[in-house]
Amino acid sequence: MQLPKSTFESARVLIVDDDVRSSLLIERMLRGHFQVHIVNDERETFEAFERLHPDILLLDIYMPHMDGFEIMRKLRESLAADDFFPILVLTGDQSPDTKLRALSAGAKDFLHKPLDAAEVTARIRNLLETRFLHLELQSHNIFLEERVHERTAQLESTLANLRTTQAQVIKQERLAALGVMASGIAHDFNNTLSSILGYGELLLESPDHTDYLKRILSAGHDARQIVRRLREFYKVGNTGEPLAAVHLNPLIDQAVTLTMPRWNNQALTWGAHITVKREFRELPILAGNPVELRELFTNLIFNAVDALPHGGQILIRTAVEGETIVVRVTDDGLGMDGDTARRCMEPFFTTKGEQGTGLGLSVAHGIVKRHKGTIHIETEPHVGTTVILRFPVSSEVTSPETLPITPALERPLKILFVDDQPIISELVSELLRSDGHAVDTAGSGGLALEKCQRVNYDLVITDLAMPGMNGGQLAGVLRQLNPAKPIIMLTGFADLVGEAGPGTNIDRVLAKPASLEELRRAIFEVFTQDRLVKLSDLSAASPNQAQPVV
C-alpha cells in the first residue's frame, strides 16, 4: 500500500543527540521531507515526547547524562504493549553487543555514522510507513470492536425479545392446551357426575340397594381425583399419587359399569345396540394408580363406542404372557386408515371434529407410560380396532395395608365450622354430628371470630377462601387469642396453604372434598399432638380469658 507524500511531510521526527552539529546536519537532510524537531539535552526527551507526540525517534546511543539504552527502556515502560513506535538508533559503534542491546531495548533499525542522506530518508520512510499502517490497523480494529459491541448489544436485545416472545408463545400454547384439556376433563367429570346422579336417583327408588351407594362413593372418589389431575396439569412428572396393589379384572369391571350409560342407554337413543363382552384370565397384582387405570379403560371403552355408530361388540380380554400382563380391547367398528392410526395418539389429534378433544388416546398413552407399559394399536378400515396394552409384572407388589380405624376421642367435642357455602356447612356439620360432636357454624371469618370470643370451642375447622376475613387471617387472630386452640383448614386450595403443624397457625390441612374418615383422623391427630393441651384442659379454660383483638 503506497502512502501519499503528504502523509510523510506531516510526520513528526524527533532527533535526540547531544552533538549539535550532527543533529543540525540530520535536520538539513530531512528538511522538506518531514517535520523535524531537535533535542540536544537528552534529559528533555520525555518532555518533548509528551509535547510533540512524534511519529519516529532518531536516538544517539552515547550521551553524557543518559544513554540511549536508558531512554528506550523508559519509553517502553510508558508505551502500550501493542504500540508500534519506531526508534532509529544513530551510532558509530558497529559492535554486535551494541546492536543486540539496542534491539533488546526497543530499537527498530540502525544508522551508522557518518550518515548518508538518501539512506537516512529511506530508512525513516520505511519505518514511518510501518508505523502508519499499524495505526490504521489499530483504528480499524477499534472500529470493528465498537461495531462488534453494537451488534452484540443488538443481538442481546433481540435475543431478550425473542425469549420474551417465546415465553409468551409457550404460555399461550399452554393456556390453549389447558383449555382443551379442561374440555376433556369436563367430559370425564360429567361422566363421573352422571354415575353419581344416576345411581343416586336409583337409590331414591330402591333405598335397600347398598351396591348403588358403593358405586356413588367410587364415582365420587374418581371425581375428586379428576379435579386433582387438572390442578397437576402444569407440574412436571407424575401427579405424586402413590402406587397401590391393583386387581385389574375387577377394576375393568368397574370401568364397564361406569360407562354403561354411554354404551348402552345413549347408544340405544341413536338406534345402535352395543354389547361389551369380557374374557378374563387370572392375573397377578399390578402396581398402579387405580384411578388412572380406571380412567384409561374408560377412555378406551368410549373410543370403541365412538367407532360403533351402527352398533356392534366390544371385547375386553386379559391374560398373562410371560412376565407381562396383557389387555386387549377390541371393537368391530369403523377401524382406522394408516395415517389416522399413525397419528391417533398425538395430543389433540381427533377425527371427531368439534365434538372431539383429541385427548382420549393421548391421555391413555400417558397413563400406560407412567405404569411402565406399552400401548399398540392394530386396526383395519371397516373391520375394527384392537388396542393392546402390556404392563410389567412387579415382584415387589404387596397387597395394600388397610388403615386402622381411627380411635375414639375421650369425649365429644364442641366444634365451630366456618365456611361461606351453606351446603358445605350443612354437609360437614352432619358428618361431625354423626360422631356425636356438637357443631356450631359461621358463614364468615368475622362472625366466627365473634363466636370464638363468646364460646370456648374445643376445635375450629375453617375454609380458606371467604369474603372479608379469610381462613388464614382468622387462624392468625385465633392463635393470638389462644395459642393452644386447635385449628384445621378444610379447603379446595390445599396446595396453596403450605406447611401446617407446630409453629404455624394451622394444625392440619384437608383438601375438599374430605371423607368422614379423613375428618375423624385429622381431628384425632390434632388432639394427640404433644404440643396441644389435652381435652380436659380445654374444657376447663374460660372463654373470658381471651381478650378481643381489634
HUDAHU-V550800 format. One line per field, one symbol per residue. ss: DSSP state (h for helix, s for strand, l for the rest). phi: phi as a letter, one per 20 degrees, with the letter a starting at -180 (. if undefined). psi: psi as a letter, one per 30 degrees, with the letter a starting at -180 (. if undefined). A space follows every 10 residues. Layout:
# HUDAHU-V550800
ss = ???
phi = ???
psi = ???
This chain:
# HUDAHU-V550800
ss = llllhhhhhl lssssslllh hhhhhhhhhh sllssssssl lhhhhhhhhh hhlllsssss lllllllhhh hhhhhhhhll lllllsssss sllllhhhhh hhhhhlllss ssllllhhhh hhhhhhhhhh hhhhhhhhhh hhhhhhhhhh hhhhhhhhhh hhhhhhhhhh hhhhhhhhhh hhhhhhhhhh hhhhhhhhhh hhhhhllllh hhhhhhhhhh hhhhhhhhhh hhhhllllll lllssslhhh hhhhhhhhlh hhhhhhhhhl lllssssssl lllllssslh hhhhhhhhhh hhhhhhllll lsssssssss sllsssssss sllllllhhh hhhlllllll llhhhllllh hhhhhhhhhh lllsssssss lllsssssss ssllllllll llllllllll lllsssssll lhhhhhhhhh hhhllllsss ssllhhhhhh hhhhllllss ssllllllll hhhhhhhhhh hllllsssss sllhhhhlll lllllllsss sllllhhhhh hhhhhhllll llllhhhhhh llhhhlllll
phi = .eeffffffe feddddbfef ffffffgffe gndbedcdce dgfegfffff eelfebcecf edcfebffff fffffffeef feeedfdded beedfgffff fffffpfdac ceffedgffg ffffffffff ffffffffff ffffffffff ffffffffff ffffffffff ffffffffff fgffffffff fffgffffff fffffcfeef ffffffffff ffffffffff fegeeenfen fffcfdefff ffgfffffeg geedfffffd nddddddccd dfcffdeadf fffffgffff ffffffecfd nqcdddccad cmdcedcddd cdefmcffff ffdfefgmeb ddmfedemdg fffgffffff eldccccdbb gmdqcceddc cfedfefcff feffffffff bfddddddae dgffgfffff ffffenfedd cbebffffff fffdceffbd dcfeebfmfe ffffffffff fbgeffcddd bedffefnfc pgndecebcd efedfffffg ffffffedff feffgffffe fefefeegde
psi = kjklefeeff kkkkkjkfje eeeeeeeeef kfeljkkkjf jffgeeeeee efilfkkjkl ejleekleee eeeeeeefll egkjjkkjkj lfjgkeeeee eeeefgkflk kkklkkeeee eeeeeeeeee eeeeeeeeee eeeeeeeeee eeeeeeeeee eeeeeeeeee eeeeeeeeee eeeeeeeeee eeeeeeeefe eeeeeiffif eeeeeeeeee eeeeeeeeee fgefkkalfg kkkljkjeee eeeeeeefge fefdeeeffg gkjkkjkkjk lkklkkjlje eeeeeefeee eeeeefghfg lakkkkkklk jbgkkkkkjk lhbeakleee eeffgkkgkk ggbfflfgfd feeeeeeeef ghalkkkklk kgeakkkkkk kkkkffklkk kkklkkllle llljkkkjkf jeeeeeeeee eeffgglkkl lkgleeeeee effekikekk kklejklbjl eeeeeeeeee ejffjkkkkj lfheffeakl akflfkekkk kkkkleeeee eeeeeeggkf fklleeeeff kkfffkkkj.
